[in-house]
């Protein structure tokens, strides 16, 4: 190995923990070496952020307590199918949408009124509504936005112990106020609309949300009959009457199969959102971290401008290269810590690179006094 190559490798690997080697490497190596260090330094801390998003799924909202959601969605799906409802994914001007029909005709009910409700006949929720299904012709377009409808449905409330909505104008709040919780409750619900779906799980007999999520039909195959898809479980046939529905609802294996089918639908519906979030978040933090390193280079330049500082001969470009060389080890540490503590992954690189540049400036590039 040539002496020059050995020296450069010493700067590269030594610069991971030695400030002086990082400075020497920036001063004596080509600019493209600093650029490589810079690129690696800002990419590495983004890796755990990207992996976290890539490993997210639309069905993740069902990972915690579902409060009987699997039984509710199974009963609702079976009865909707038996009543003649059909929800089919169609293509409209190149966009995949969900078209709902009832016995071959368009669904004409008010979008704020449920097309089906689950009303338990036993247990703590007896006499109440535990689950609702809504359908709307809306899409995600600005002129036909779904947000105000979702807000309307989420704001709905019912008097505890009954299926009645309050007749007064008293507003139930989202607080944990015990009086409000005891007076009103909100059922869980699913909203199926042309542009996508919105799922909402409420804590039983309260006004609190347990989980929610939304998605679209962009990755669902055209021609998919939604109800047939989720109700088709190996070893079981689709119901033809109320008696068969009652039997299936009480079959734990069938209920679990239907829930798994819905999970697949939710995962598909979340793909477009996940891919968009993956690209947006990756580019956002790459930009933030890159700007941060360049700003640290500016700080090095400013901190070495004093007359008593023996390093005031360093040019602005050299100071930037020093920051680039110094960014690799914070990037590597931020990646490791990001995998260990994903909740704080965003902050690790910002903290570590700031500490290293300040440490480097105050130790190796500090002014000298006689």
C-alpha positions as YAML, in Angstrom:
chain: A
units: angstrom
residues:
- id: 1
  name: UNK
  ca: [0.00, 0.00, 0.00]
- id: 2
  name: UNK
  ca: [1.36, 3.42, -0.96]
- id: 3
  name: UNK
  ca: [2.26, 5.77, 1.86]
- id: 4
  name: UNK
  ca: [-0.15, 8.41, 0.53]
- id: 5
  name: UNK
  ca: [-3.03, 5.94, 0.41]
- id: 6
  name: UNK
  ca: [-2.25, 4.73, 3.91]
- id: 7
  name: UNK
  ca: [-2.19, 8.32, 5.14]
- id: 8
  name: UNK
  ca: [-5.55, 9.09, 3.52]
- id: 9
  name: UNK
  ca: [-7.15, 6.00, 5.04]
- id: 10
  name: UNK
  ca: [-5.76, 7.09, 8.38]
- id: 11
  name: UNK
  ca: [-7.47, 10.45, 7.97]
- id: 12
  name: UNK
  ca: [-10.77, 8.85, 6.92]
- id: 13
  name: UNK
  ca: [-11.03, 6.28, 9.71]
- id: 14
  name: UNK
  ca: [-9.20, 8.35, 12.29]
- id: 15
  name: UNK
  ca: [-11.46, 11.30, 11.54]
- id: 16
  name: UNK
  ca: [-14.40, 9.33, 12.92]
- id: 17
  name: UNK
  ca: [-13.17, 9.99, 16.46]
- id: 18
  name: UNK
  ca: [-10.22, 12.39, 16.13]
- id: 19
  name: UNK
  ca: [-10.99, 16.04, 15.46]
- id: 20
  name: UNK
  ca: [-7.40, 16.72, 14.39]
- id: 21
  name: UNK
  ca: [-7.45, 13.96, 11.78]
- id: 22
  name: UNK
  ca: [-10.76, 15.28, 10.46]
- id: 23
  name: UNK
  ca: [-9.24, 18.75, 10.12]
- id: 24
  name: UNK
  ca: [-6.08, 17.42, 8.46]
- id: 25
  name: UNK
  ca: [-8.13, 15.24, 6.13]
- id: 26
  name: UNK
  ca: [-10.20, 18.24, 5.06]
- id: 27
  name: UNK
  ca: [-7.08, 20.35, 4.48]
- id: 28
  name: UNK
  ca: [-4.98, 17.80, 2.61]
- id: 29
  name: UNK
  ca: [-7.47, 15.69, 0.64]
- id: 30
  name: UNK
  ca: [-9.37, 16.42, -2.55]
- id: 31
  name: UNK
  ca: [-12.74, 18.16, -2.37]
- id: 32
  name: UNK
  ca: [-14.60, 15.10, -3.62]
- id: 33
  name: UNK
  ca: [-13.50, 13.11, -0.56]
- id: 34
  name: UNK
  ca: [-15.17, 15.72, 1.64]
- id: 35
  name: UNK
  ca: [-18.25, 15.52, -0.57]
- id: 36
  name: UNK
  ca: [-18.45, 11.75, -0.08]
- id: 37
  name: UNK
  ca: [-18.11, 12.18, 3.69]
- id: 38
  name: UNK
  ca: [-20.82, 14.82, 3.57]
- id: 39
  name: UNK
  ca: [-23.23, 12.66, 1.56]
- id: 40
  name: UNK
  ca: [-22.71, 9.67, 3.86]
- id: 41
  name: UNK
  ca: [-22.99, 11.89, 6.92]
- id: 42
  name: UNK
  ca: [-26.47, 13.17, 6.00]
- id: 43
  name: UNK
  ca: [-27.79, 9.91, 4.49]
- id: 44
  name: UNK
  ca: [-26.96, 7.59, 7.42]
- id: 45
  name: UNK
  ca: [-29.19, 9.32, 10.01]
- id: 46
  name: UNK
  ca: [-32.09, 9.28, 7.54]
- id: 47
  name: UNK
  ca: [-31.93, 5.48, 7.20]
- id: 48
  name: UNK
  ca: [-33.80, 4.64, 10.46]
- id: 49
  name: UNK
  ca: [-36.44, 7.27, 9.66]
- id: 50
  name: UNK
  ca: [-36.96, 5.72, 6.23]
- id: 51
  name: UNK
  ca: [-37.08, 2.17, 7.62]
- id: 52
  name: UNK
  ca: [-39.68, 3.19, 10.21]
- id: 53
  name: UNK
  ca: [-41.98, 4.59, 7.52]
- id: 54
  name: UNK
  ca: [-41.32, 1.65, 5.18]
- id: 55
  name: UNK
  ca: [-42.35, -0.77, 7.94]
- id: 56
  name: UNK
  ca: [-45.63, 1.02, 8.64]
- id: 57
  name: UNK
  ca: [-48.89, -0.57, 7.50]
- id: 58
  name: UNK
  ca: [-52.46, 0.54, 7.10]
- id: 59
  name: UNK
  ca: [-53.61, -2.18, 9.49]
- id: 60
  name: UNK
  ca: [-51.30, -0.93, 12.26]
- id: 61
  name: UNK
  ca: [-54.23, 0.83, 13.92]
- id: 62
  name: UNK
  ca: [-55.52, -2.66, 14.80]
- id: 63
  name: UNK
  ca: [-52.32, -3.64, 16.61]
- id: 64
  name: UNK
  ca: [-53.56, -2.43, 20.00]
- id: 65
  name: UNK
  ca: [-56.89, -3.05, 21.74]
- id: 66
  name: UNK
  ca: [-59.57, -3.25, 19.02]
- id: 67
  name: UNK
  ca: [-62.52, -3.09, 21.44]
- id: 68
  name: UNK
  ca: [-64.42, -5.75, 19.49]
- id: 69
  name: UNK
  ca: [-63.81, -4.19, 16.08]
- id: 70
  name: UNK
  ca: [-63.25, -7.61, 14.49]
- id: 71
  name: UNK
  ca: [-66.70, -8.83, 15.55]
- id: 72
  name: UNK
  ca: [-68.34, -5.57, 14.54]
- id: 73
  name: UNK
  ca: [-66.79, -5.32, 11.08]
- id: 74
  name: UNK
  ca: [-67.57, -9.01, 10.43]
- id: 75
  name: UNK
  ca: [-71.24, -8.66, 11.41]
- id: 76
  name: UNK
  ca: [-71.61, -5.46, 9.39]
- id: 77
  name: UNK
  ca: [-69.92, -6.93, 6.30]
- id: 78
  name: UNK
  ca: [-72.06, -10.08, 6.40]
- id: 79
  name: UNK
  ca: [-75.33, -8.19, 6.74]
- id: 80
  name: UNK
  ca: [-74.46, -5.65, 4.06]
- id: 81
  name: UNK
  ca: [-73.63, -8.49, 1.69]
- id: 82
  name: UNK
  ca: [-76.84, -10.32, 2.54]
- id: 83
  name: UNK
  ca: [-78.89, -7.12, 2.12]
- id: 84
  name: UNK
  ca: [-77.67, -6.71, -1.47]
- id: 85
  name: UNK
  ca: [-74.99, -4.04, -1.05]
- id: 86
  name: UNK
  ca: [-72.04, -4.17, -3.42]
- id: 87
  name: UNK
  ca: [-68.86, -2.07, -3.31]
- id: 88
  name: UNK
  ca: [-66.75, -2.48, -6.43]
- id: 89
  name: UNK
  ca: [-63.47, -0.83, -7.37]
- id: 90
  name: UNK
  ca: [-63.86, 0.83, -10.78]
- id: 91
  name: UNK
  ca: [-61.66, 3.03, -12.94]
- id: 92
  name: UNK
  ca: [-62.93, 6.54, -13.64]
- id: 93
  name: UNK
  ca: [-60.79, 8.70, -15.97]
- id: 94
  name: UNK
  ca: [-57.70, 6.78, -14.93]
- id: 95
  name: UNK
  ca: [-58.48, 7.01, -11.21]
- id: 96
  name: UNK
  ca: [-59.54, 3.99, -9.17]
- id: 97
  name: UNK
  ca: [-62.66, 4.61, -7.13]
- id: 98
  name: UNK
  ca: [-65.19, 2.64, -5.09]
- id: 99
  name: UNK
  ca: [-68.70, 2.41, -6.52]
- id: 100
  name: UNK
  ca: [-71.45, 1.42, -4.11]
- id: 101
  name: UNK
  ca: [-74.79, -0.07, -5.18]
- id: 102
  name: UNK
  ca: [-77.80, -1.64, -3.47]
- id: 103
  name: UNK
  ca: [-79.46, -4.43, -5.44]
- id: 104
  name: UNK
  ca: [-77.96, -3.02, -8.62]
- id: 105
  name: UNK
  ca: [-79.05, 0.60, -8.04]
- id: 106
  name: UNK
  ca: [-77.00, 3.53, -6.77]
- id: 107
  name: UNK
  ca: [-77.02, 4.04, -3.02]
- id: 108
  name: UNK
  ca: [-79.25, 7.06, -2.40]
- id: 109
  name: UNK
  ca: [-79.17, 7.38, 1.40]
- id: 110
  name: UNK
  ca: [-77.90, 10.53, 3.14]
- id: 111
  name: UNK
  ca: [-74.11, 10.27, 3.53]
- id: 112
  name: UNK
  ca: [-74.41, 11.40, 7.16]
- id: 113
  name: UNK
  ca: [-76.79, 8.52, 7.93]
- id: 114
  name: UNK
  ca: [-75.34, 5.03, 8.42]
- id: 115
  name: UNK
  ca: [-76.31, 2.34, 5.93]
- id: 116
  name: UNK
  ca: [-75.84, -0.25, 8.65]
- id: 117
  name: UNK
  ca: [-75.50, -0.27, 12.45]
- id: 118
  name: UNK
  ca: [-74.38, -2.96, 14.87]
- id: 119
  name: UNK
  ca: [-76.54, -2.96, 18.01]
- id: 120
  name: UNK
  ca: [-75.45, -5.47, 20.67]
- id: 121
  name: UNK
  ca: [-78.24, -7.43, 22.34]
- id: 122
  name: UNK
  ca: [-76.13, -8.34, 25.36]
- id: 123
  name: UNK
  ca: [-73.10, -7.17, 27.30]
- id: 124
  name: UNK
  ca: [-72.15, -3.72, 28.55]
- id: 125
  name: UNK
  ca: [-73.14, -2.04, 25.26]
- id: 126
  name: UNK
  ca: [-76.65, -3.52, 25.18]
- id: 127
  name: UNK
  ca: [-79.14, -0.92, 24.01]
- id: 128
  name: UNK
  ca: [-76.43, 1.18, 22.34]
- id: 129
  name: UNK
  ca: [-74.84, 1.37, 18.87]
- id: 130
  name: UNK
  ca: [-71.38, -0.18, 18.80]
- id: 131
  name: UNK
  ca: [-70.52, 0.20, 15.11]
- id: 132
  name: UNK
  ca: [-71.71, 2.07, 12.02]
- id: 133
  name: UNK
  ca: [-71.07, 1.88, 8.28]
- id: 134
  name: UNK
  ca: [-71.36, 4.99, 6.10]
- id: 135
  name: UNK
  ca: [-71.13, 5.44, 2.34]
- id: 136
  name: UNK
  ca: [-70.43, 8.61, 0.38]
- id: 137
  name: UNK
  ca: [-69.93, 9.55, -3.27]
- id: 138
  name: UNK
  ca: [-67.20, 11.99, -2.31]
- id: 139
  name: UNK
  ca: [-63.59, 11.83, -3.42]
- id: 140
  name: UNK
  ca: [-60.35, 13.49, -2.30]
- id: 141
  name: UNK
  ca: [-60.63, 16.42, -4.74]
- id: 142
  name: UNK
  ca: [-60.69, 19.98, -3.41]
- id: 143
  name: UNK
  ca: [-64.21, 20.56, -4.69]
- id: 144
  name: UNK
  ca: [-65.44, 17.30, -3.20]
- id: 145
  name: UNK
  ca: [-63.32, 16.98, -0.06]
- id: 146
  name: UNK
  ca: [-63.96, 14.30, 2.50]
- id: 147
  name: UNK
  ca: [-62.57, 16.12, 5.55]
- id: 148
  name: UNK
  ca: [-65.73, 18.00, 6.52]
- id: 149
  name: UNK
  ca: [-67.78, 14.79, 6.30]
- id: 150
  name: UNK
  ca: [-65.29, 12.94, 8.50]
- id: 151
  name: UNK
  ca: [-65.36, 15.82, 11.00]
- id: 152
  name: UNK
  ca: [-69.15, 15.63, 10.99]
- id: 153
  name: UNK
  ca: [-69.19, 11.90, 11.67]
- id: 154
  name: UNK
  ca: [-66.50, 12.10, 14.35]
- id: 155
  name: UNK
  ca: [-68.49, 14.83, 16.11]
- id: 156
  name: UNK
  ca: [-71.60, 12.66, 16.33]
- id: 157
  name: UNK
  ca: [-72.63, 11.54, 19.80]
- id: 158
  name: UNK
  ca: [-75.33, 9.42, 21.39]
- id: 159
  name: UNK
  ca: [-76.88, 9.35, 24.83]
- id: 160
  name: UNK
  ca: [-75.28, 6.65, 26.96]
- id: 161
  name: UNK
  ca: [-77.43, 3.55, 27.22]
- id: 162
  name: UNK
  ca: [-79.52, 4.31, 24.14]
- id: 163
  name: UNK
  ca: [-79.40, 4.78, 20.37]
- id: 164
  name: UNK
  ca: [-80.64, 8.38, 20.62]
- id: 165
  name: UNK
  ca: [-78.69, 11.49, 19.69]
- id: 166
  name: UNK
  ca: [-78.89, 14.43, 22.12]
- id: 167
  name: UNK
  ca: [-81.79, 16.75, 21.28]
- id: 168
  name: UNK
  ca: [-80.12, 19.76, 22.93]
- id: 169
  name: UNK
  ca: [-77.37, 21.98, 21.57]
- id: 170
  name: UNK
  ca: [-75.02, 21.15, 24.41]
- id: 171
  name: UNK
  ca: [-71.62, 20.39, 22.94]
- id: 172
  name: UNK
  ca: [-69.80, 17.28, 24.14]
- id: 173
  name: UNK
  ca: [-66.09, 18.02, 24.35]
- id: 174
  name: UNK
  ca: [-63.07, 15.86, 23.58]
- id: 175
  name: UNK
  ca: [-61.84, 16.23, 27.16]
- id: 176
  name: UNK
  ca: [-61.67, 13.43, 29.68]
- id: 177
  name: UNK
  ca: [-64.39, 15.12, 31.74]
- id: 178
  name: UNK
  ca: [-66.13, 12.30, 33.62]
- id: 179
  name: UNK
  ca: [-69.58, 13.86, 33.28]
- id: 180
  name: UNK
  ca: [-69.26, 14.06, 29.50]
- id: 181
  name: UNK
  ca: [-67.95, 10.49, 29.31]
- id: 182
  name: UNK
  ca: [-70.89, 9.21, 31.34]
- id: 183
  name: UNK
  ca: [-73.48, 11.20, 29.41]
- id: 184
  name: UNK
  ca: [-72.45, 10.57, 25.81]
- id: 185
  name: UNK
  ca: [-70.69, 7.94, 23.74]
- id: 186
  name: UNK
  ca: [-69.54, 7.66, 20.14]
- id: 187
  name: UNK
  ca: [-69.70, 4.38, 18.16]
- id: 188
  name: UNK
  ca: [-66.83, 3.05, 16.11]
- id: 189
  name: UNK
  ca: [-67.43, 3.39, 12.37]
- id: 190
  name: UNK
  ca: [-66.09, 2.86, 8.87]
- id: 191
  name: UNK
  ca: [-66.72, 5.34, 6.08]
- id: 192
  name: UNK
  ca: [-66.51, 3.92, 2.56]
- id: 193
  name: UNK
  ca: [-66.38, 6.59, -0.12]
- id: 194
  name: UNK
  ca: [-65.44, 6.80, -3.78]
- id: 195
  name: UNK
  ca: [-61.95, 8.10, -3.04]
- id: 196
  name: UNK
  ca: [-61.06, 5.79, -0.17]
- id: 197
  name: UNK
  ca: [-62.02, 4.76, 3.33]
- id: 198
  name: UNK
  ca: [-61.81, 6.09, 6.87]
- id: 199
  name: UNK
  ca: [-61.77, 3.81, 9.91]
- id: 200
  name: UNK
  ca: [-62.49, 4.99, 13.44]
- id: 201
  name: UNK
  ca: [-62.36, 2.90, 16.63]
- id: 202
  name: UNK
  ca: [-63.91, 4.47, 19.73]
- id: 203
  name: UNK
  ca: [-63.46, 3.33, 23.30]
- id: 204
  name: UNK
  ca: [-66.81, 1.74, 24.26]
- id: 205
  name: UNK
  ca: [-69.31, 3.96, 26.10]
- id: 206
  name: UNK
  ca: [-67.01, 6.97, 25.96]
- id: 207
  name: UNK
  ca: [-66.32, 9.93, 23.74]
- id: 208
  name: UNK
  ca: [-62.64, 8.97, 23.26]
- id: 209
  name: UNK
  ca: [-60.91, 7.75, 20.12]
- id: 210
  name: UNK
  ca: [-58.84, 4.57, 20.40]
- id: 211
  name: UNK
  ca: [-57.45, 4.51, 16.84]
- id: 212
  name: UNK
  ca: [-58.16, 5.78, 13.33]
- id: 213
  name: UNK
  ca: [-56.68, 5.67, 9.84]
- id: 214
  name: UNK
  ca: [-57.56, 6.43, 6.23]
- id: 215
  name: UNK
  ca: [-56.59, 5.19, 2.78]
- id: 216
  name: UNK
  ca: [-57.48, 5.15, -0.92]
- id: 217
  name: UNK
  ca: [-58.12, 2.62, -3.70]
- id: 218
  name: UNK
  ca: [-55.10, 3.45, -5.88]
- id: 219
  name: UNK
  ca: [-53.48, 0.07, -5.29]
- id: 220
  name: UNK
  ca: [-56.62, -2.09, -5.22]
- id: 221
  name: UNK
  ca: [-57.28, -4.15, -8.33]
- id: 222
  name: UNK
  ca: [-60.02, -2.85, -10.61]
- id: 223
  name: UNK
  ca: [-63.08, -5.08, -10.46]
- id: 224
  name: UNK
  ca: [-62.56, -6.00, -6.80]
- id: 225
  name: UNK
  ca: [-65.86, -6.72, -5.04]
- id: 226
  name: UNK
  ca: [-64.96, -5.48, -1.58]
- id: 227
  name: UNK
  ca: [-67.53, -7.42, 0.45]
- id: 228
  name: UNK
  ca: [-66.92, -10.69, -1.37]
- id: 229
  name: UNK
  ca: [-63.19, -10.26, -0.93]
- id: 230
  name: UNK
  ca: [-63.28, -9.67, 2.84]
- id: 231
  name: UNK
  ca: [-65.94, -12.32, 3.49]
- id: 232
  name: UNK
  ca: [-64.24, -15.07, 1.49]
- id: 233
  name: UNK
  ca: [-62.45, -17.26, 4.03]
- id: 234
  name: UNK
  ca: [-61.10, -20.69, 3.17]
- id: 235
  name: UNK
  ca: [-63.36, -23.46, 4.38]
- id: 236
  name: UNK
  ca: [-66.46, -21.24, 4.58]
- id: 237
  name: UNK
  ca: [-69.14, -20.29, 2.08]
- id: 238
  name: UNK
  ca: [-70.78, -16.89, 1.74]
- id: 239
  name: UNK
  ca: [-74.08, -16.59, 3.68]
- id: 240
  name: UNK
  ca: [-77.50, -16.69, 2.02]
- id: 241
  name: UNK
  ca: [-79.73, -16.01, 5.05]
- id: 242
  name: UNK
  ca: [-79.79, -14.56, 8.57]
- id: 243
  name: UNK
  ca: [-79.31, -17.95, 10.21]
- id: 244
  name: UNK
  ca: [-76.02, -18.53, 8.39]
- id: 245
  name: UNK
  ca: [-74.89, -15.03, 9.34]
- id: 246
  name: UNK
  ca: [-75.53, -15.70, 13.04]
- id: 247
  name: UNK
  ca: [-73.48, -18.89, 12.81]
- id: 248
  name: UNK
  ca: [-70.53, -17.18, 11.11]
- id: 249
  name: UNK
  ca: [-70.52, -14.22, 13.53]
- id: 250
  name: UNK
  ca: [-70.10, -16.66, 16.44]
- id: 251
  name: UNK
  ca: [-67.27, -18.56, 14.71]
- id: 252
  name: UNK
  ca: [-63.98, -17.16, 16.02]
- id: 253
  name: UNK
  ca: [-61.94, -18.65, 13.17]
- id: 254
  name: UNK
  ca: [-64.17, -17.06, 10.56]
- id: 255
  name: UNK
  ca: [-64.14, -13.69, 12.34]
- id: 256
  name: UNK
  ca: [-60.34, -13.80, 12.46]
- id: 257
  name: UNK
  ca: [-60.23, -14.66, 8.75]
- id: 258
  name: UNK
  ca: [-62.47, -11.72, 7.87]
- id: 259
  name: UNK
  ca: [-60.33, -9.39, 10.01]
- id: 260
  name: UNK
  ca: [-57.19, -10.57, 8.19]
- id: 261
  name: UNK
  ca: [-58.89, -9.86, 4.86]
- id: 262
  name: UNK
  ca: [-59.78, -6.36, 6.00]
- id: 263
  name: UNK
  ca: [-56.19, -5.87, 7.14]
- id: 264
  name: UNK
  ca: [-55.00, -6.67, 3.61]
- id: 265
  name: UNK
  ca: [-57.43, -4.07, 2.26]
- id: 266
  name: UNK
  ca: [-56.18, -1.49, 4.77]
- id: 267
  name: UNK
  ca: [-52.55, -2.24, 3.90]
- id: 268
  name: UNK
  ca: [-53.29, -1.74, 0.19]
- id: 269
  name: UNK
  ca: [-55.19, 1.46, 0.83]
- id: 270
  name: UNK
  ca: [-52.25, 2.88, 2.79]
- id: 271
  name: UNK
  ca: [-49.57, 2.13, 0.17]
- id: 272
  name: UNK
  ca: [-49.91, 5.40, -1.75]
- id: 273
  name: UNK
  ca: [-49.81, 7.41, 1.48]
- id: 274
  name: UNK
  ca: [-46.80, 5.44, 2.72]
- id: 275
  name: UNK
  ca: [-44.85, 5.91, -0.52]
- id: 276
  name: UNK
  ca: [-45.59, 9.62, -0.51]
- id: 277
  name: UNK
  ca: [-44.56, 9.93, 3.15]
- id: 278
  name: UNK
  ca: [-41.42, 7.92, 2.46]
- id: 279
  name: UNK
  ca: [-40.30, 10.25, -0.31]
- id: 280
  name: UNK
  ca: [-41.34, 13.45, 1.48]
- id: 281
  name: UNK
  ca: [-39.75, 12.58, 4.82]
- id: 282
  name: UNK
  ca: [-36.53, 11.31, 3.27]
- id: 283
  name: UNK
  ca: [-36.05, 14.43, 1.15]
- id: 284
  name: UNK
  ca: [-37.10, 16.73, 3.99]
- id: 285
  name: UNK
  ca: [-34.57, 15.44, 6.50]
- id: 286
  name: UNK
  ca: [-31.83, 15.04, 3.91]
- id: 287
  name: UNK
  ca: [-32.31, 18.73, 3.19]
- id: 288
  name: UNK
  ca: [-32.43, 19.70, 6.87]
- id: 289
  name: UNK
  ca: [-29.31, 17.71, 7.74]
- id: 290
  name: UNK
  ca: [-27.40, 18.98, 4.69]
- id: 291
  name: UNK
  ca: [-28.21, 22.60, 5.53]
- id: 292
  name: UNK
  ca: [-27.22, 21.93, 9.15]
- id: 293
  name: UNK
  ca: [-23.77, 20.64, 8.15]
- id: 294
  name: UNK
  ca: [-23.21, 23.59, 5.82]
- id: 295
  name: UNK
  ca: [-24.28, 25.93, 8.62]
- id: 296
  name: UNK
  ca: [-21.80, 24.24, 10.95]
- id: 297
  name: UNK
  ca: [-19.11, 24.95, 8.35]
- id: 298
  name: UNK
  ca: [-20.10, 28.61, 8.45]
- id: 299
  name: UNK
  ca: [-19.84, 28.53, 12.26]
- id: 300
  name: UNK
  ca: [-16.32, 27.10, 12.01]
- id: 301
  name: UNK
  ca: [-15.41, 29.90, 9.61]
- id: 302
  name: UNK
  ca: [-16.80, 32.61, 11.88]
- id: 303
  name: UNK
  ca: [-15.23, 31.17, 15.02]
- id: 304
  name: UNK
  ca: [-11.77, 31.22, 13.42]
- id: 305
  name: UNK
  ca: [-11.90, 34.84, 12.25]
- id: 306
  name: UNK
  ca: [-10.44, 36.38, 15.40]
- id: 307
  name: UNK
  ca: [-7.04, 38.10, 15.23]
- id: 308
  name: UNK
  ca: [-5.73, 35.88, 18.02]
- id: 309
  name: UNK
  ca: [-6.88, 32.72, 16.27]
- id: 310
  name: UNK
  ca: [-3.95, 31.06, 14.52]
- id: 311
  name: UNK
  ca: [-6.41, 29.37, 12.16]
- id: 312
  name: UNK
  ca: [-7.82, 32.55, 10.68]
- id: 313
  name: UNK
  ca: [-6.05, 31.70, 7.44]
- id: 314
  name: UNK
  ca: [-8.62, 28.94, 6.78]
- id: 315
  name: UNK
  ca: [-10.84, 29.79, 3.85]
- id: 316
  name: UNK
  ca: [-14.60, 29.47, 3.90]
- id: 317
  name: UNK
  ca: [-14.43, 26.42, 1.62]
- id: 318
  name: UNK
  ca: [-11.86, 24.72, 3.87]
- id: 319
  name: UNK
  ca: [-14.10, 25.31, 6.90]
- id: 320
  name: UNK
  ca: [-17.00, 23.77, 5.03]
- id: 321
  name: UNK
  ca: [-14.85, 20.74, 4.20]
- id: 322
  name: UNK
  ca: [-13.92, 20.41, 7.89]
- id: 323
  name: UNK
  ca: [-17.63, 20.32, 8.79]
- id: 324
  name: UNK
  ca: [-18.22, 17.72, 6.08]
- id: 325
  name: UNK
  ca: [-15.45, 15.49, 7.39]
- id: 326
  name: UNK
  ca: [-16.69, 15.92, 10.94]
- id: 327
  name: UNK
  ca: [-20.28, 14.98, 9.99]
- id: 328
  name: UNK
  ca: [-19.62, 11.31, 9.25]
- id: 329
  name: UNK
  ca: [-19.25, 10.04, 12.81]
- id: 330
  name: UNK
  ca: [-22.36, 11.91, 14.09]
- id: 331
  name: UNK
  ca: [-24.24, 10.46, 11.11]
- id: 332
  name: UNK
  ca: [-23.08, 6.93, 11.94]
- id: 333
  name: UNK
  ca: [-23.93, 7.30, 15.64]
- id: 334
  name: UNK
  ca: [-27.30, 8.87, 14.81]
- id: 335
  name: UNK
  ca: [-28.15, 5.91, 12.59]
- id: 336
  name: UNK
  ca: [-27.30, 3.40, 15.34]
- id: 337
  name: UNK
  ca: [-29.18, 5.33, 18.01]
- id: 338
  name: UNK
  ca: [-32.08, 5.88, 15.60]
- id: 339
  name: UNK
  ca: [-32.60, 2.14, 15.27]
- id: 340
  name: UNK
  ca: [-32.37, 1.72, 19.04]
- id: 341
  name: UNK
  ca: [-34.73, 4.60, 19.87]
- id: 342
  name: UNK
  ca: [-36.88, 5.30, 16.77]
- id: 343
  name: UNK
  ca: [-39.03, 7.87, 18.58]
- id: 344
  name: UNK
  ca: [-36.04, 10.21, 18.92]
- id: 345
  name: UNK
  ca: [-34.31, 9.38, 15.63]
- id: 346
  name: UNK
  ca: [-35.03, 12.82, 14.15]
- id: 347
  name: UNK
  ca: [-33.02, 14.67, 16.81]
- id: 348
  name: UNK
  ca: [-29.91, 12.52, 17.21]
- id: 349
  name: UNK
  ca: [-27.96, 13.85, 14.23]
- id: 350
  name: UNK
  ca: [-28.84, 17.48, 15.00]
- id: 351
  name: UNK
  ca: [-27.56, 17.12, 18.56]
- id: 352
  name: UNK
  ca: [-24.47, 15.04, 17.75]
- id: 353
  name: UNK
  ca: [-23.19, 17.11, 14.83]
- id: 354
  name: UNK
  ca: [-23.69, 20.30, 16.85]
- id: 355
  name: UNK
  ca: [-21.73, 18.85, 19.78]
- id: 356
  name: UNK
  ca: [-18.88, 17.65, 17.58]
- id: 357
  name: UNK
  ca: [-18.47, 20.89, 15.63]
- id: 358
  name: UNK
  ca: [-18.54, 22.98, 18.81]
- id: 359
  name: UNK
  ca: [-16.07, 20.59, 20.47]
- id: 360
  name: UNK
  ca: [-13.81, 20.74, 17.42]
- id: 361
  name: UNK
  ca: [-13.95, 24.53, 17.30]
- id: 362
  name: UNK
  ca: [-13.27, 25.02, 21.01]
- id: 363
  name: UNK
  ca: [-10.47, 22.44, 21.23]
- id: 364
  name: UNK
  ca: [-8.55, 22.19, 17.95]
- id: 365
  name: UNK
  ca: [-9.40, 25.59, 16.42]
- id: 366
  name: UNK
  ca: [-9.50, 27.75, 19.54]
- id: 367
  name: UNK
  ca: [-7.66, 31.10, 19.66]
- id: 368
  name: UNK
  ca: [-4.25, 31.24, 21.37]
- id: 369
  name: UNK
  ca: [-3.45, 33.67, 24.17]
- id: 370
  name: UNK
  ca: [0.02, 34.66, 25.41]
...
